[in-house]
Amino acid sequence: MIDTFKALLNKLIPSLFAKKKHMKIGLYGPPNSGKTSTANRICKDWLGEDVLMGTVSEIAHETREIQTKENIHMKKKGKELTFNLIDTPGIATKIDYEDFLKHKLNKKVAKERAKEATKGVIEAIKWLDNMDCVIVVLDSTTNPYSQVNITIIGNLAARNIPVVIAANKIDLKKANVKSIEAAFPQYPVIGISAEEGTNMEELYESIVKMVK
Amino acid sequence: MLTLQYIPFNEIENLSSERRIAKLMAIVKKNKIILMQGRLKATEEAGLIEKTMEEVNREFKGIELCTIYPTLDKNGKVSKQIKQAVVKMLMGDREGLTIIGPATVVKEIKRNPDKIELLTHNLNSRKNLGGK
């Protein structure tokens, strides 16, 4: 009886019992900027200590497929936000398997990694259209004026996707958050250390503020 | 020998995004460095990266890409310049210069507010790599 009533209501108001779609927040950036470390930190903080998005490595292109964690419920200063977090492969304009050989990977593994990495870049770009909001993760120890950074930000702007920039690795001596702020003054820039969990609260506040 | 090919904007102006990308890729894959008048749209740049990744193989490792913005005010701040650049990137236009080179030839394009440095690989050693 209840089911019949529910079905009737569902027909009348289809969205009432439809599965609620959560917004998608993506992590974008060049390789080795710390996207997965940031994703892992967000998962730890909001889903529990044991929950990780993926493995991290010094070798570039460790993440070569889109990774998702669903139903992350964030509460900040009385505001709440439920979202799916999408970790994307680093975007690059060139991939040379020989670069992986320098990290003592054998030739076969290096070639396979390079092949998967190219597919990952393509996938990451295709997923841009699915994002509701993006955290651009940049390495604050490197020059922010790279064409990849500009292309990523330009594409997000072209799609009207809200952006917050996480200037990662502020625990390192060479970190220069100011240079990232100077390069992209139209976006909020939060200096963080995903590895040490520094300033994550500030990043969360910025995310909630951006999407509300 | 390093070959530079200049492409005036009117050569790509009336092409669809797909054909623009295909034209640029065809030139880069001949190991030439493109100096293109103007800029691609942001979505075309992403498309160019996608196409590049599809084409990566043993000989073709990808591209180096850099866009220069001549409207930069020398006295202005870099931040302002990049902001202008991102805004203009949305549309793509004939202002500025785009440099695209194959990664096997162009090692790095360094950009700072006053100059562009194009670092190339040792062409002799590149030849050796290609001959392996």
Interface residues (C-beta under 8 A of the other chain):
Chain A: I91 A92 T93 K94 I95 D96 A114 T118 K119 V121 I122 I125 K126 L128 N143 Y145 S146 Q147 I150 T151 I153 G154 N155 A157 A158 E181 A182 A183 F184 P185 Q186
Chain B: K41 A42 T43 E45 A46 I49 E50 T52 M53 E54 V56 K61 G62 I63 E64 L65 C66 T67 K77 V78 S79 K80 I82 K83 A85 V86 V87 M89 L90 A103 I109 K110 R111 N112
